[in-house]
């Protein structure tokens, strides 16, 4: 990234030398020259301070050593979903394949094309994909509108764990283009909730949702559940969840609810979800 900063970088997820973080500050840090990003690391041991420098608080961290100041050109803001798929799943042709010429007719005029076979092969490879694993591929956004639906219309299972997605808006922009999506793993992403509320039908085919280590709250879980009317399995491991209210008109189709490693959940909280039909709860 260049040294030019814009206000929309705040809250973005980034990667620096293999470590993920969230941008909490963008600007100058006197007496140091030039622009800086203040980041809060997922791994607080990676940081140096709490967001302060020489007595001035520039941003706040949950951990006293969770923050660092980084030059913008050292930060990776990630790539889009479709580009990540192409990087992982499209087989590259050799030099001879790339140089092949083919005659196609545009109107009444024959035109020589180079690499036409290669392009058609790439499109065929993508359209056949049903299961995609993009774990730790620095995916941060959906990309060009309609691009995913056109290139990969048959995807049913997606692993997007440990990426750079910073909001549910971007997840929704991806899911809206995958009408057959049944399994979605978003573990280890830190997701802000969307600005809009008209999301009915976005995850209409979804059966399995994995949200382990995302920091999601119980209130947010119930909000997500509204988007997934046919959900059968929900995984919420290691989120420090406190079950604060009884689900109403949501989670009624869930057969497996994994609440493993949420140490704050007690028997009184479990009572609030005991009424869920055919529910199996995992608390190991």
MIDOSE-1310 file (N, C-alpha, C; in nm, 2 decimals, decimal comma, always signed):
residues 284
xxxx	+0,08/-0,12/+0,00/+0,00/+0,00/+0,00/+0,09/+0,12/+0,00; +0,04/+0,23/-0,06/+0,11/+0,36/-0,07/+0,10/+0,43/+0,07; +0,17/+0,54/+0,08/+0,17/+0,62/+0,20/+0,05/+0,71/+0,21; -0,04/+0,72/+0,11/-0,15/+0,80/+0,11/-0,26/+0,73/+0,19
xxxx	-0,32/+0,80/+0,29/-0,42/+0,74/+0,38/-0,55/+0,80/+0,36; -0,66/+0,72/+0,37/-0,79/+0,77/+0,36/-0,87/+0,72/+0,49; -0,97/+0,80/+0,53/-1,04/+0,77/+0,65/-1,10/+0,63/+0,66; -1,13/+0,57/+0,54/-1,20/+0,44/+0,54/-1,11/+0,32/+0,58
xxxx	-0,98/+0,35/+0,61/-0,89/+0,24/+0,65/-0,92/+0,20/+0,80; -0,98/+0,29/+0,88/-1,01/+0,26/+1,02/-1,11/+0,14/+1,02; -1,07/+0,04/+1,10/-1,15/-0,08/+1,11/-1,12/-0,19/+1,01; -1,03/-0,16/+0,91/-1,00/-0,26/+0,81/-0,91/-0,36/+0,88
xxxx	-0,92/-0,48/+0,83/-0,83/-0,59/+0,87/-0,71/-0,59/+0,78; -0,59/-0,62/+0,84/-0,47/-0,62/+0,76/-0,38/-0,73/+0,80; -0,28/-0,76/+0,72/-0,18/-0,86/+0,75/-0,04/-0,79/+0,74; +0,05/-0,82/+0,83/+0,18/-0,77/+0,83/+0,28/-0,88/+0,87
xxxx	+0,36/-0,93/+0,78/+0,46/-1,03/+0,80/+0,39/-1,16/+0,86; +0,28/-1,19/+0,81/+0,21/-1,32/+0,86/+0,12/-1,30/+0,98; +0,12/-1,18/+1,04/+0,03/-1,16/+1,15/-0,09/-1,07/+1,12; -0,21/-1,10/+1,17/-0,33/-1,02/+1,14/-0,35/-0,92/+1,25
xxxx	-0,41/-0,81/+1,20/-0,44/-0,70/+1,29/-0,56/-0,62/+1,24; -0,61/-0,53/+1,33/-0,71/-0,43/+1,29/-0,66/-0,29/+1,30; -0,69/-0,21/+1,19/-0,64/-0,07/+1,19/-0,73/+0,01/+1,29; -0,67/+0,08/+1,38/-0,74/+0,16/+1,48/-0,71/+0,31/+1,47
xxxx	-0,61/+0,34/+1,39/-0,57/+0,48/+1,38/-0,49/+0,50/+1,25; -0,51/+0,62/+1,19/-0,44/+0,66/+1,07/-0,41/+0,80/+1,07; -0,28/+0,84/+1,06/-0,24/+0,98/+1,07/-0,10/+1,00/+1,11; -0,07/+1,12/+1,16/+0,07/+1,15/+1,20/+0,09/+1,12/+1,35
xxxx	+0,21/+1,09/+1,38/+0,25/+1,06/+1,52/+0,37/+1,14/+1,56; +0,36/+1,27/+1,60/+0,47/+1,36/+1,63/+0,55/+1,30/+1,74; +0,68/+1,32/+1,74/+0,76/+1,40/+1,64/+0,80/+1,32/+1,52; +0,75/+1,20/+1,50/+0,79/+1,11/+1,39/+0,73/+1,17/+1,26
xxxx	+0,81/+1,17/+1,15/+0,76/+1,23/+1,03/+0,68/+1,13/+0,95; +0,58/+1,18/+0,86/+0,51/+1,10/+0,77/+0,39/+1,03/+0,84; +0,31/+0,96/+0,75/+0,19/+0,90/+0,80/+0,21/+0,76/+0,86; +0,13/+0,72/+0,96/+0,14/+0,59/+1,03/+0,00/+0,53/+1,04
xxxx	+0,00/+0,40/+1,05/-0,12/+0,32/+1,09/-0,10/+0,27/+1,23; -0,20/+0,29/+1,31/-0,20/+0,23/+1,44/-0,28/+0,10/+1,44; -0,22/-0,01/+1,47/-0,29/-0,14/+1,45/-0,30/-0,21/+1,59; -0,41/-0,29/+1,61/-0,43/-0,37/+1,72/-0,41/-0,52/+1,67
xxxx	-0,31/-0,59/+1,72/-0,28/-0,72/+1,68/-0,38/-0,82/+1,73; -0,41/-0,93/+1,65/-0,49/-1,04/+1,70/-0,41/-1,11/+1,81; -0,28/-1,12/+1,80/-0,19/-1,18/+1,90/-0,12/-1,06/+1,97; -0,17/-1,03/+2,09/-0,12/-0,91/+2,17/+0,03/-0,92/+2,20
xxxx	+0,09/-1,04/+2,19/+0,23/-1,05/+2,22/+0,31/-0,99/+2,10; +0,25/-0,97/+1,99/+0,32/-0,91/+1,87/+0,34/-0,76/+1,89; +0,26/-0,70/+1,97/+0,26/-0,55/+1,98/+0,36/-0,50/+2,08; +0,37/-0,37/+2,09/+0,47/-0,30/+2,18/+0,40/-0,21/+2,28
xxxx	+0,28/-0,17/+2,26/+0,22/-0,07/+2,35/+0,07/-0,08/+2,35; +0,00/+0,02/+2,41/-0,15/+0,01/+2,42/-0,22/+0,12/+2,33; -0,14/+0,17/+2,23/-0,20/+0,27/+2,14/-0,15/+0,41/+2,18; -0,06/+0,42/+2,28/-0,01/+0,55/+2,32/+0,14/+0,57/+2,27
xxxx	+0,17/+0,70/+2,26/+0,31/+0,73/+2,22/+0,35/+0,86/+2,29; +0,45/+0,86/+2,37/+0,50/+0,97/+2,45/+0,39/+1,05/+2,52; +0,30/+0,98/+2,58/+0,20/+1,03/+2,67/+0,07/+1,07/+2,59; +0,06/+1,05/+2,46/-0,06/+1,08/+2,39/-0,13/+0,95/+2,34
xxxx	-0,26/+0,94/+2,37/-0,33/+0,82/+2,33/-0,39/+0,84/+2,19; -0,34/+0,76/+2,10/-0,39/+0,76/+1,96/-0,50/+0,66/+1,93; -0,50/+0,55/+2,00/-0,61/+0,45/+1,99/-0,60/+0,36/+2,11; -0,70/+0,28/+2,13/-0,70/+0,20/+2,25/-0,70/+0,05/+2,21
xxxx	-0,64/-0,03/+2,30/-0,63/-0,18/+2,28/-0,68/-0,25/+2,40; -0,73/-0,37/+2,37/-0,78/-0,45/+2,48/-0,66/-0,50/+2,57; -0,54/-0,51/+2,52/-0,43/-0,56/+2,59/-0,32/-0,45/+2,59; -0,25/-0,44/+2,70/-0,15/-0,33/+2,72/-0,03/-0,34/+2,62
xxxx	-0,01/-0,45/+2,56/+0,09/-0,46/+2,45/+0,03/-0,51/+2,32; -0,09/-0,47/+2,30/-0,16/-0,52/+2,17/-0,14/-0,43/+2,05; -0,08/-0,31/+2,07/-0,07/-0,21/+1,96/+0,07/-0,19/+1,90; +0,07/-0,14/+1,78/+0,19/-0,10/+1,72/+0,16/+0,01/+1,61
xxxx	+0,26/+0,09/+1,58/+0,25/+0,19/+1,47/+0,33/+0,13/+1,35; +0,26/+0,12/+1,24/+0,32/+0,06/+1,12/+0,31/+0,16/+1,00; +0,42/+0,17/+0,92/+0,41/+0,25/+0,80/+0,31/+0,18/+0,70; +0,23/+0,26/+0,63/+0,13/+0,21/+0,54/+0,18/+0,12/+0,43
xxxx	+0,30/+0,14/+0,38/+0,36/+0,06/+0,28/+0,40/-0,08/+0,32; +0,40/-0,10/+0,45/+0,43/-0,23/+0,51/+0,31/-0,32/+0,53; +0,19/-0,27/+0,50/+0,07/-0,34/+0,54/+0,00/-0,40/+0,41; -0,05/-0,52/+0,43/-0,13/-0,59/+0,32/-0,27/-0,58/+0,36
xxxx	-0,35/-0,51/+0,27/-0,49/-0,50/+0,29/-0,57/-0,61/+0,22; -0,50/-0,70/+0,17/-0,57/-0,82/+0,11/-0,61/-0,81/-0,03; -0,69/-0,92/-0,07/-0,73/-0,93/-0,21/-0,88/-0,96/-0,21; -0,94/-0,96/-0,33/-1,08/-1,00/-0,34/-1,11/-1,15/-0,35
xxxx	-1,23/-1,19/-0,33/-1,27/-1,33/-0,32/-1,23/-1,40/-0,46; -1,27/-1,34/-0,57/-1,26/-1,41/-0,70/-1,11/-1,42/-0,73; -1,03/-1,32/-0,71/-0,89/-1,32/-0,73/-0,82/-1,43/-0,65; -0,86/-1,45/-0,53/-0,81/-1,55/-0,44/-0,84/-1,69/-0,50
xxxx	-0,96/-1,71/-0,55/-1,00/-1,84/-0,61/-0,92/-1,87/-0,73; -0,90/-1,77/-0,81/-0,82/-1,79/-0,93/-0,68/-1,82/-0,90; -0,62/-1,76/-0,80/-0,48/-1,78/-0,76/-0,47/-1,93/-0,71; -0,57/-1,98/-0,64/-0,56/-2,11/-0,59/-0,60/-2,22/-0,68
xxxx	-0,70/-2,20/-0,76/-0,77/-2,31/-0,83/-0,75/-2,31/-0,98; -0,71/-2,20/-1,04/-0,69/-2,20/-1,19/-0,55/-2,25/-1,22; -0,54/-2,35/-1,30/-0,42/-2,41/-1,34/-0,35/-2,33/-1,45; -0,23/-2,29/-1,43/-0,16/-2,21/-1,53/-0,12/-2,29/-1,65
xxxx	-0,14/-2,23/-1,77/-0,09/-2,30/-1,89/+0,06/-2,27/-1,91; +0,12/-2,35/-1,99/+0,26/-2,33/-2,02/+0,28/-2,23/-2,13; +0,40/-2,19/-2,16/+0,42/-2,08/-2,26/+0,37/-2,12/-2,40; +0,38/-2,25/-2,44/+0,33/-2,29/-2,57/+0,18/-2,27/-2,58
xxxx	+0,11/-2,31/-2,47/-0,04/-2,29/-2,47/-0,08/-2,15/-2,48; +0,00/-2,06/-2,41/-0,04/-1,92/-2,41/-0,02/-1,86/-2,55; +0,07/-1,91/-2,63/+0,10/-1,85/-2,76/+0,01/-1,90/-2,87; -0,08/-2,00/-2,84/-0,17/-2,06/-2,94/-0,26/-1,95/-3,00
xxxx	-0,27/-1,95/-3,13/-0,36/-1,85/-3,20/-0,49/-1,92/-3,25; -0,60/-1,85/-3,25/-0,72/-1,91/-3,30/-0,79/-1,80/-3,38; -0,86/-1,84/-3,49/-0,93/-1,75/-3,57/-1,08/-1,74/-3,53; -1,13/-1,63/-3,49/-1,27/-1,61/-3,45/-1,33/-1,50/-3,55
xxxx	-1,45/-1,51/-3,57/-1,52/-1,41/-3,66/-1,60/-1,31/-3,58; -1,57/-1,18/-3,59/-1,64/-1,07/-3,53/-1,71/-1,00/-3,64; -1,85/-1,02/-3,65/-1,92/-0,97/-3,77/-1,88/-1,05/-3,89; -1,83/-0,99/-3,99/-1,78/-1,06/-4,11/-1,63/-1,06/-4,12
xxxx	-1,56/-1,02/-4,01/-1,42/-1,00/-4,01/-1,35/-1,11/-3,93; -1,26/-1,19/-3,99/-1,19/-1,29/-3,91/-1,08/-1,22/-3,83; -1,06/-1,26/-3,70/-0,97/-1,20/-3,61/-0,88/-1,30/-3,54; -0,75/-1,28/-3,54/-0,66/-1,38/-3,47/-0,66/-1,34/-3,32
xxxx	-0,68/-1,45/-3,24/-0,67/-1,43/-3,10/-0,56/-1,51/-3,04; -0,50/-1,46/-2,93/-0,39/-1,53/-2,86/-0,44/-1,56/-2,72; -0,43/-1,69/-2,68/-0,47/-1,73/-2,54/-0,62/-1,75/-2,53; -0,69/-1,76/-2,64/-0,84/-1,78/-2,62/-0,87/-1,91/-2,56
xxxx	-0,80/-2,02/-2,60/-0,82/-2,15/-2,54/-0,79/-2,15/-2,39; -0,69/-2,07/-2,35/-0,65/-2,06/-2,21/-0,76/-2,00/-2,13; -0,82/-1,89/-2,18/-0,93/-1,82/-2,11/-1,05/-1,91/-2,09; -1,08/-1,98/-2,20/-1,20/-2,07/-2,19/-1,18/-2,18/-2,09
xxxx	-1,05/-2,23/-2,08/-1,02/-2,34/-1,99/-1,03/-2,29/-1,84; -0,99/-2,16/-1,82/-1,00/-2,10/-1,68/-1,14/-2,09/-1,64; -1,23/-2,04/-1,74/-1,37/-2,03/-1,71/-1,43/-2,16/-1,68; -1,39/-2,26/-1,75/-1,45/-2,40/-1,72/-1,41/-2,45/-1,59
xxxx	-1,28/-2,43/-1,55/-1,23/-2,47/-1,42/-1,31/-2,41/-1,31; -1,33/-2,28/-1,32/-1,40/-2,21/-1,21/-1,55/-2,25/-1,20; -1,62/-2,27/-1,31/-1,76/-2,29/-1,31/-1,79/-2,43/-1,25; -1,69/-2,52/-1,25/-1,71/-2,66/-1,20/-1,69/-2,66/-1,05
xxxx	-1,63/-2,56/-0,99/-1,60/-2,56/-0,85/-1,73/-2,57/-0,76; -1,73/-2,66/-0,67/-1,83/-2,67/-0,57/-1,78/-2,65/-0,43; -1,66/-2,68/-0,40/-1,60/-2,67/-0,27/-1,47/-2,58/-0,28; -1,46/-2,48/-0,20/-1,35/-2,38/-0,21/-1,29/-2,36/-0,07
xxxx	-1,16/-2,38/-0,06/-1,09/-2,36/+0,07/-0,99/-2,24/+0,05; -1,02/-2,13/+0,11/-0,94/-2,01/+0,10/-0,89/-1,97/+0,24; -0,86/-2,06/+0,32/-0,81/-2,03/+0,46/-0,68/-1,95/+0,45; -0,67/-1,84/+0,52/-0,55/-1,77/+0,53/-0,50/-1,72/+0,39
xxxx	-0,59/-1,67/+0,31/-0,55/-1,62/+0,18/-0,57/-1,47/+0,17; -0,58/-1,40/+0,28/-0,59/-1,26/+0,28/-0,71/-1,20/+0,20; -0,82/-1,28/+0,20/-0,94/-1,23/+0,14/-1,00/-1,12/+0,22; -1,02/-1,00/+0,16/-1,08/-0,89/+0,24/-1,21/-0,83/+0,18
xxxx	-1,25/-0,87/+0,06/-1,37/-0,82/+0,00/-1,42/-0,91/-0,11; -1,54/-0,88/-0,16/-1,60/-0,96/-0,26/-1,54/-0,94/-0,40; -1,51/-0,81/-0,42/-1,45/-0,78/-0,56/-1,56/-0,72/-0,65; -1,54/-0,72/-0,77/-1,63/-0,66/-0,87/-1,77/-0,72/-0,86
xxxx	-1,87/-0,63/-0,86/-2,01/-0,67/-0,85/-2,05/-0,77/-0,96; -2,10/-0,89/-0,92/-2,14/-0,99/-1,01/-2,04/-1,08/-1,06; -1,91/-1,05/-1,03/-1,80/-1,13/-1,08/-1,80/-1,28/-1,03; -1,83/-1,29/-0,90/-1,83/-1,43/-0,84/-1,95/-1,51/-0,90
xxxx	-2,07/-1,45/-0,91/-2,18/-1,52/-0,97/-2,16/-1,57/-1,11; -2,09/-1,49/-1,19/-2,06/-1,52/-1,33/-1,96/-1,63/-1,34; -1,86/-1,62/-1,26/-1,74/-1,72/-1,27/-1,76/-1,85/-1,20; -1,82/-1,84/-1,08/-1,83/-1,96/-0,99/-1,97/-1,98/-0,94
xxxx	-2,07/-2,01/-1,03/-2,21/-2,01/-0,98/-2,25/-2,14/-0,90; -2,16/-2,24/-0,90/-2,20/-2,37/-0,84/-2,13/-2,40/-0,71; -2,06/-2,30/-0,65/-2,00/-2,32/-0,52/-2,10/-2,35/-0,41; -2,08/-2,45/-0,33/-2,17/-2,49/-0,22/-2,10/-2,48/-0,09
xxxx	-1,97/-2,50/-0,08/-1,90/-2,50/+0,05/-1,78/-2,41/+0,04; -1,77/-2,32/+0,13/-1,66/-2,22/+0,13/-1,59/-2,21/+0,27; -1,46/-2,22/+0,27/-1,38/-2,20/+0,39/-1,31/-2,07/+0,38; -1,36/-1,97/+0,45/-1,29/-1,83/+0,45/-1,23/-1,80/+0,59
xxxx	-1,19/-1,91/+0,66/-1,14/-1,88/+0,79/-1,00/-1,81/+0,79; -0,98/-1,73/+0,89/-0,85/-1,66/+0,91/-0,81/-1,58/+0,79; -0,91/-1,49/+0,74/-0,88/-1,40/+0,64/-0,89/-1,26/+0,69; -0,90/-1,16/+0,60/-0,90/-1,02/+0,64/-1,04/-0,95/+0,62
xxxx	-1,14/-1,03/+0,63/-1,28/-0,98/+0,62/-1,31/-0,89/+0,74; -1,35/-0,77/+0,73/-1,37/-0,68/+0,84/-1,52/-0,65/+0,87; -1,61/-0,69/+0,78/-1,75/-0,66/+0,81/-1,84/-0,77/+0,74; -1,96/-0,78/+0,80/-2,06/-0,87/+0,74/-2,10/-0,82/+0,61
xxxx	-2,09/-0,69/+0,58/-2,13/-0,64/+0,45/-2,05/-0,71/+0,34; -1,92/-0,73/+0,36/-1,84/-0,80/+0,25/-1,88/-0,95/+0,24; -1,91/-1,01/+0,36/-1,95/-1,15/+0,35/-2,08/-1,16/+0,28; -2,17/-1,07/+0,30/-2,30/-1,07/+0,23/-2,29/-1,05/+0,08
xxxx	-2,19/-0,96/+0,04/-2,17/-0,94/-0,10/-2,12/-1,06/-0,17; -2,05/-1,15/-0,10/-2,00/-1,27/-0,15/-2,12/-1,37/-0,16; -2,19/-1,39/-0,04/-2,29/-1,49/-0,03/-2,41/-1,46/-0,12; -2,44/-1,33/-0,15/-2,55/-1,30/-0,24/-2,52/-1,35/-0,38
xxxx	-2,40/-1,38/-0,41/-2,37/-1,43/-0,55/-2,35/-1,58/-0,55; -2,37/-1,65/-0,43/-2,35/-1,79/-0,43/-2,49/-1,85/-0,38; -2,58/-1,86/-0,47/-2,72/-1,90/-0,43/-2,73/-2,05/-0,38; -2,63/-2,13/-0,41/-2,63/-2,27/-0,37/-2,55/-2,29/-0,24
xxxx	-2,50/-2,18/-0,18/-2,41/-2,20/-0,06/-2,47/-2,27/+0,05; -2,41/-2,38/+0,10/-2,47/-2,46/+0,20/-2,38/-2,46/+0,33; -2,25/-2,45/+0,31/-2,15/-2,45/+0,42/-2,06/-2,33/+0,41; -2,05/-2,25/+0,52/-1,96/-2,13/+0,53/-1,89/-2,13/+0,66
xxxx	-1,75/-2,13/+0,65/-1,66/-2,12/+0,76/-1,60/-1,98/+0,76; -1,63/-1,90/+0,87/-1,58/-1,76/+0,88/-1,49/-1,75/+1,01; -1,45/-1,86/+1,06/-1,37/-1,86/+1,18/-1,25/-1,77/+1,17; -1,21/-1,71/+1,29/-1,09/-1,62/+1,30/-1,10/-1,50/+1,21
xxxx	-1,22/-1,45/+1,17/-1,24/-1,32/+1,12/-1,30/-1,23/+1,22; -1,27/-1,11/+1,22/-1,33/-1,01/+1,31/-1,43/-0,92/+1,24; -1,56/-0,95/+1,25/-1,66/-0,89/+1,16/-1,75/-0,79/+1,23; -1,75/-0,67/+1,17/-1,85/-0,57/+1,21/-1,98/-0,60/+1,15
xxxx	-2,09/-0,56/+1,21/-2,22/-0,59/+1,16/-2,26/-0,49/+1,05; -2,35/-0,54/+0,96/-2,38/-0,45/+0,84/-2,46/-0,33/+0,87; -2,45/-0,23/+0,78/-2,52/-0,11/+0,80/-2,66/-0,12/+0,76; -2,70/-0,21/+0,67/-2,84/-0,23/+0,63/-2,90/-0,34/+0,71
xxxx	-3,03/-0,36/+0,70/-3,11/-0,46/+0,77/-3,18/-0,55/+0,67; -3,19/-0,52/+0,54/-3,27/-0,60/+0,45/-3,19/-0,71/+0,39; -3,17/-0,82/+0,48/-3,08/-0,92/+0,44/-3,15/-1,06/+0,43; -3,28/-1,06/+0,43/-3,36/-1,18/+0,42/-3,33/-1,25/+0,29
xxxx	-3,30/-1,38/+0,30/-3,27/-1,46/+0,18/-3,13/-1,47/+0,14; -3,04/-1,39/+0,20/-2,90/-1,39/+0,17/-2,84/-1,53/+0,19; -2,87/-1,59/+0,30/-2,82/-1,72/+0,33/-2,93/-1,83/+0,33; -3,02/-1,82/+0,23/-3,14/-1,90/+0,23/-3,11/-2,05/+0,22
xxxx	-3,00/-2,09/+0,15/-2,96/-2,23/+0,14/-2,86/-2,28/+0,24; -2,82/-2,19/+0,33/-2,71/-2,23/+0,42/-2,76/-2,33/+0,53; -2,68/-2,43/+0,55/-2,71/-2,53/+0,64/-2,61/-2,54/+0,76; -2,48/-2,50/+0,73/-2,37/-2,51/+0,83/-2,30/-2,37/+0,83
xxxx	-2,29/-2,31/+0,95/-2,22/-2,19/+0,97/-2,12/-2,20/+1,08; -1,99/-2,17/+1,05/-1,89/-2,19/+1,15/-1,83/-2,05/+1,19; -1,84/-2,01/+1,31/-1,80/-1,88/+1,36/-1,71/-1,89/+1,48; -1,62/-1,99/+1,48/-1,53/-2,01/+1,59/-1,42/-1,89/+1,60
xxxx	-1,39/-1,85/+1,72/-1,29/-1,75/+1,74/-1,31/-1,62/+1,66; -1,43/-1,58/+1,65/-1,46/-1,45/+1,58/-1,49/-1,34/+1,68; -1,51/-1,37/+1,81/-1,55/-1,26/+1,90/-1,69/-1,22/+1,90; -1,78/-1,30/+1,83/-1,92/-1,27/+1,82/-1,99/-1,28/+1,95
xxxx	-2,09/-1,20/+1,98/-2,17/-1,20/+2,10/-2,29/-1,28/+2,08; -2,36/-1,31/+2,18/-2,49/-1,39/+2,17/-2,59/-1,30/+2,10; -2,60/-1,18/+2,13/-2,70/-1,09/+2,06/-2,67/-1,09/+1,91; -2,54/-1,09/+1,87/-2,51/-1,10/+1,73/-2,54/-1,23/+1,67
xxxx	-2,52/-1,34/+1,75/-2,56/-1,47/+1,70/-2,71/-1,47/+1,66; -2,79/-1,42/+1,74/-2,93/-1,42/+1,72/-2,97/-1,33/+1,59; -2,89/-1,23/+1,57/-2,91/-1,14/+1,46/-2,87/-1,22/+1,33; -2,76/-1,29/+1,34/-2,72/-1,38/+1,22/-2,82/-1,48/+1,19
xxxx	-2,88/-1,54/+1,29/-2,97/-1,65/+1,27/-3,09/-1,61/+1,19; -3,13/-1,49/+1,20/-3,24/-1,44/+1,12/-3,22/-1,46/+0,97; -3,09/-1,44/+0,93/-3,05/-1,45/+0,79/-3,05/-1,59/+0,74; -3,05/-1,69/+0,83/-3,03/-1,83/+0,79/-3,15/-1,92/+0,83
xxxx	-3,26/-1,91/+0,76/-3,38/-1,98/+0,81/-3,37/-2,13/+0,81; -3,28/-2,19/+0,73/-3,27/-2,33/+0,73/-3,14/-2,39/+0,79; -3,08/-2,31/+0,88/-2,96/-2,35/+0,94/-2,97/-2,48/+1,03; -2,88/-2,57/+1,01/-2,88/-2,70/+1,08/-2,77/-2,72/+1,18
xxxx	-2,65/-2,66/+1,15/-2,54/-2,67/+1,24/-2,48/-2,53/+1,26; -2,45/-2,49/+1,38/-2,39/-2,36/+1,41/-2,27/-2,38/+1,51; -2,15/-2,34/+1,47/-2,03/-2,36/+1,56/-1,99/-2,23/+1,61; -1,98/-2,22/+1,74/-1,94/-2,09/+1,81/-1,83/-2,11/+1,91
xxxx	-1,74/-2,19/+1,88/-1,63/-2,23/+1,98/-1,54/-2,10/+2,01; -1,50/-2,09/+2,14/-1,40/-2,00/+2,18/-1,44/-1,85/+2,15; -1,55/-1,81/+2,19/-1,60/-1,67/+2,17/-1,63/-1,59/+2,30; -1,60/-1,65/+2,41/-1,64/-1,59/+2,54/-1,78/-1,55/+2,54
xxxx	-1,87/-1,63/+2,49/-2,01/-1,60/+2,48/-2,08/-1,61/+2,61; -2,17/-1,52/+2,64/-2,26/-1,52/+2,75/-2,40/-1,52/+2,69; -2,48/-1,63/+2,72/-2,62/-1,64/+2,66/-2,71/-1,55/+2,74; -2,74/-1,44/+2,68/-2,81/-1,33/+2,75/-2,96/-1,33/+2,74
xxxx	-3,01/-1,40/+2,64/-3,15/-1,40/+2,61/-3,20/-1,52/+2,54; -3,33/-1,55/+2,55/-3,38/-1,67/+2,49/-3,41/-1,64/+2,34; -3,37/-1,74/+2,26/-3,40/-1,72/+2,11/-3,55/-1,72/+2,09; -3,59/-1,63/+2,00/-3,73/-1,62/+1,97/-3,74/-1,63/+1,82
xxxx	-3,81/-1,73/+1,76/-3,83/-1,75/+1,62/-3,70/-1,76/+1,54; -3,59/-1,79/+1,60/-3,47/-1,82/+1,53/-3,40/-1,95/+1,59; -3,31/-2,01/+1,52/-3,24/-2,13/+1,56/-3,34/-2,25/+1,57; -3,46/-2,24/+1,52/-3,56/-2,34/+1,53/-3,53/-2,47/+1,45
xxxx	-3,44/-2,46/+1,35/-3,40/-2,57/+1,27/-3,27/-2,63/+1,30; -3,20/-2,57/+1,40/-3,06/-2,61/+1,43/-3,06/-2,75/+1,51; -2,98/-2,84/+1,45/-2,97/-2,97/+1,51/-2,85/-2,99/+1,60; -2,75/-2,90/+1,57/-2,62/-2,91/+1,64/-2,58/-2,76/+1,67
xxxx	-2,56/-2,73/+1,80/-2,51/-2,60/+1,84/-2,38/-2,62/+1,92; -2,27/-2,59/+1,87/-2,14/-2,61/+1,93/-2,10/-2,48/+2,01; -2,10/-2,49/+2,14/-2,06/-2,38/+2,23/-1,93/-2,42/+2,31; -1,85/-2,50/+2,25/-1,73/-2,55/+2,32/-1,64/-2,43/+2,35
xxxx	-1,57/-2,44/+2,46/-1,46/-2,35/+2,51/-1,52/-2,20/+2,52; -1,64/-2,19/+2,56/-1,70/-2,07/+2,61/-1,72/-2,08/+2,76; -1,61/-2,04/+2,83/-1,60/-2,07/+2,97/-1,70/-1,99/+3,06; -1,76/-1,89/+3,01/-1,86/-1,81/+3,09/-2,00/-1,86/+3,09
xxxx	-2,03/-1,96/+3,01/-2,16/-2,02/+3,00/-2,18/-2,11/+3,12; -2,30/-2,09/+3,19/-2,33/-2,18/+3,30/-2,47/-2,24/+3,28; -2,51/-2,32/+3,38/-2,64/-2,39/+3,37/-2,76/-2,30/+3,35; -2,76/-2,18/+3,42/-2,87/-2,09/+3,40/-2,88/-2,04/+3,26
xxxx	-2,77/-2,02/+3,20/-2,77/-1,97/+3,06/-2,82/-2,08/+2,96; -2,77/-2,20/+2,99/-2,82/-2,32/+2,91/-2,97/-2,34/+2,92; -3,03/-2,30/+3,03/-3,17/-2,31/+3,04/-3,24/-2,22/+2,94; -3,18/-2,11/+2,90/-3,24/-2,02/+2,81/-3,25/-2,08/+2,67
xxxx	-3,17/-2,18/+2,64/-3,18/-2,24/+2,50/-3,23/-2,39/+2,51; -3,26/-2,43/+2,63/-3,31/-2,57/+2,64/-3,43/-2,60/+2,57; -3,51/-2,50/+2,53/-3,64/-2,52/+2,46/-3,62/-2,55/+2,31; -3,50/-2,52/+2,26/-3,49/-2,53/+2,12/-3,52/-2,67/+2,07
xxxx	-3,60/-2,69/+1,97/-3,64/-2,82/+1,92/-3,53/-2,90/+1,86; -3,52/-3,03/+1,90/-3,42/-3,12/+1,84/-3,28/-3,07/+1,85; -3,25/-2,98/+1,95/-3,12/-2,93/+1,96/-3,02/-3,02/+2,03; -2,90/-3,03/+1,98/-2,79/-3,10/+2,05/-2,68/-3,00/+2,07
xxxx	-2,64/-2,98/+2,20/-2,55/-2,88/+2,24/-2,41/-2,95/+2,28; -2,31/-2,89/+2,22/-2,17/-2,94/+2,25/-2,10/-2,84/+2,34; -2,06/-2,88/+2,46/-2,00/-2,79/+2,55/-1,86/-2,84/+2,60; -1,80/-2,93/+2,52/-1,67/-2,98/+2,57/-1,56/-2,88/+2,56
